[in-house]
Amino acid sequence: MTRTKIVREKIWERLRPVARPDSRFHLNFSEVIPDFEGSEAATDRVVSLPVYKKARFAFVTPDNGLALLRQRMLEAGKSLVVSTYGIYRGFYLLEPSMVPKGQERFASWLDGLEYFGRPITLAEISSRGRFDLMVTGASAVSLDGVRFGKGHGFFDMEWGMFTEVGLADEATPVVAVVHDVQVIEEKLFPSETDILVDTIATPTRLIEVKRQQRPRGIKWHLLEPEVIALTPPLQELQKLRGIAPPASAPPAKGSVR
């Protein structure tokens, strides 16, 4: 068992008593990054950040604990790009003008996102300009900014794609929203694909991170052909970059995130 997996599973045990069960995956943390007790206070801390106040166009992951933040961003007039589950159906754009007044809460949930929002390609996102802010949940995050997800590498891929097309770079603020039990006090060493965060928001504190440099771009040699086949934005990026798809790649399958 790798050190990352050991740390992740240790945190999952600490998270279980304060996690709010998902309607589909319950407390299966390998499939969902859950909402948690105190996420409202953590959201308040994100909203207090200068980078949040200045942001007009943001990327927010679909994690349950970020639903209230997505709602408040819509109410504040901010436009969002949110990934679908597993990135199987790519990304959705959600703008305040798309959501009837009073429906922001429903729009912040994944069903509401797909009801009010619309699919958007990497090229379309790129035409709108860079992200002012990126916000993600996590299974665990260290004080030096090393973030662990569910173990599938979705956020790492999203960051890689966005940096490839100029939507994000070293200066883009990245905020992780987690419960206090998900914060790791010990120093961790990031892999070549780990995306380090700038700020950690918990129910009790804001942690500003002195991080190392983040990687950029997609590490194509690390991706299995089936991952590419199931991820439409990766296929789009291949076409944009003139990269031939792997001959052994199976056909894409429909699914939900």
PyMOL commands that set and color helices and strands:
alter all, ss='L'
color gray80, all
select helices_A, chain A and resi 3-18+39-47+50-54+64-75+85-87+96-98+104-108+110-116+122-128+154-164+180-182+220-222+225-229+232-241
alter helices_A, ss='H'
color red, helices_A
select strands_A, chain A and resi 19-20+35-36+57-60+79-83+91-94+118-120+133-136+140-142+147-148+174-177+183-184+199-201+206-208
alter strands_A, ss='S'
color yellow, strands_A
deselect
rebuild
show_as cartoon
